[in-house]
Amino acid sequence: MMIKSKDAIFKMKTAGKLLAEIFEMVPSVIKPGVTTLMIDQWIAGQLKVNNLVSQSKGYMGYQHVSCISVNQVVVHGVPSSQVILKQGDLVKVDVCAAWKGYCADMARAYLVDVQEPTVEISKFIATAQQALQAGIDQAVEGNRLFDISYAIQQVAEKQGYGIVRDFAGHGIGKKMHEEPDVPNFGKKGTGMMLRAGMTFAIEPMITVGHYDVFVMKDEWTVQTTDQSLAMHVEDTILITENGPEVLTRLQG
């Protein structure tokens, strides 16, 4: 796990800030009748304007700048003209982009055209966000890697939700995916020692039902096996001597 230089950190912070600014505008394009391909094309335009380079387009043959996962799709939903959003859909948007060669990776979830969500869906969304924050809070110099994993697992399972085992967060820097993996479940007090200058993408993936998932025939889209609703949120963080710094959230 590489300790990032001041230059690398500056570039990652810039990438994160620019990406977070784009995500501030995403709700304006998530509406009933819009396709996930249209959203991806809009994001592509925003990346270009901000001098950000998609890290997913071209990755292992992937053709899009985002993954857009609807309802029971957990992650890696392929943008499509055939996936048309409707009221009540739970949409997870995931984008990794680089500024001057260094990456930031983030994901956010949105309910389509819902003014007053049910108690159940509100709790589910909030739990994923709380799990993410719990994981980030453990990204402290001197802690162990799986302290992050354990914290995420505890928050989700305490509320009765499943934690996806087959996919994980990861190190990040010059590459979208760097060592080590950051699972969303694990044993407290184990794993590598965390040090200032390390950067991670932390991304809880939780399910209303069982945590089993499968990859569809397109070899990308990951769905819950029982077709239960899934949540995914993600931030890129930097470990500092003063605690974790979230690079993909706007300050103030």
Secondary structure, 3 states (H helix, E strand, C coil): CCCCCHHHHHHHHHHHHHHHHHHHHHHHHCCCCCEHHHHHHHHHHHHHHCCCEECCCCHHHCCCCCEEEECCEEECCCCCCCCECCCCCEEEEEEEEEECCEEEEEEEEEECCCCCCCHHHHHHHHHHHHHHHHHHHCCCCCCEHHHHHHHHHHHHHHCCCEECCCCCEEECCCCCCEEEEECCCCCCCCCCECCCCCEEEECCEEECCCCCEEECCCCCCEEECCCCCEEECEEEEEEECCEEEECCCCCC
